[in-house]
């Protein structure tokens, strides 16, 4: 009798709600076990773990503030111990850099502190976490050869909304890093891609709670509606699936054709 292969294991940051949670649950539906992280709202993370268990997969939730270099340094050995204790393994197969934060910014009204916070979360945090997991200076990498990384970008690098200039610039940097990481990790069979959502009905975009605003976005979208988190989650899950094994260094916009 052959021993069945273990389920693929994914790490999804910022997965207690929104696109992150939808991604964690979609990956579970497709047979992945999941480590999900949260910065706050531990009760939401616990609910996500329960939802994944109801899908027949195993999940654990670990606290992580990607904007804190100290927290990233603390998190990585904790992650290594947690996956060994929970699954008896030493590697992950998927990393989804989803954790994020928004801010209203525009010339004449933006402070250095706001810029630093956006940079710390979206650029420095994603960089240091990916480096620690996929290419540590010492020790074996946590991301297995043949694995996959998906970075969350934004449609705002293509179209413009007032007040989102700094956020879009940070996500533009993530898109550039995607190509560099794909080149550097490609010899290990690791693929790196960016998924860039358009407007999505989540807590992240507080203005999407207004039905009139949603209709404006729907009217500007080729597919005739605004998006929900599961629309983006499906794209992310598809990118890490075997059928996308020849896709790397790409920016995939999941916007339903917004502002074509």
C-alpha positions, 0 to 999 in steps of 0.5 A: 500500500502506498502512503498518500502524499500530504496535502499542500500547505499554504501560508496566507497573511492577513487572512482573518477577513476579506480577500485573505480569508476568502483565499484561505478558504478557497485553497482549503476547498481545493485540498490545501491545509492553511496557516493563516495570519492576523494582526488583530481580531483574533476571534475572526482568525479563529472563525476562519480556522473553524470554517476551514475545518468544516471544509475538511482541511486543517488550519492554524492561525498565528499572529503577525504584524508584517509591518514590524521587523521584530515581529517578522523575526519572531514569527518565522521560527514560530511558524517553523515550529508550528508546522512541524508540530501540526503537520510533521513537516518542515516546508510550505508549498504556497506563500500568499502575501496578502496582508495590507493597509490602506490610507487616503493620501494626496499631494499637500496632505500626506505625512511622512508617518503615513508613507512610512506605514504603507511602505513598512506593510506593503514593501518592507514587510512583504520583502522581509517575510518572503526572504525569511521564508524562501531564501533565508541567509542561514538554514533551510528555506521554509518554502519548498522547491516547486512552490508558489508565491502570490503577491497582492497588487492593485488595479490602481497601478493601471487606473487612478483614483484620487487619494490612493497615490501612495498606496498604488506606488507601494503596490507598484513596487510589489509588482517589480519585486515579483519579477525579480523574485521569479528570476531569483527563485526560478532555478528552484522551480518556485513561481512568483506572480502578482494578482491585482484586484480592482474595487472589491466589496470588503472592509478594506474599501470602506466606501464599498458599503455604500450601494450608490458607490458600488453601482458606480463601480459596477457601471465602470466594469465590463462584467457589470458588477463590483467584485466580492472577495471570492472573485479574487480568491479564485484567481489566487488559488488558480495561480498556485494550482498545477495547471498554472505551472508555466506561469511566473513573473506575471501581473494578473489583474482581477478587476472584471474589466474595470475602466477598460 
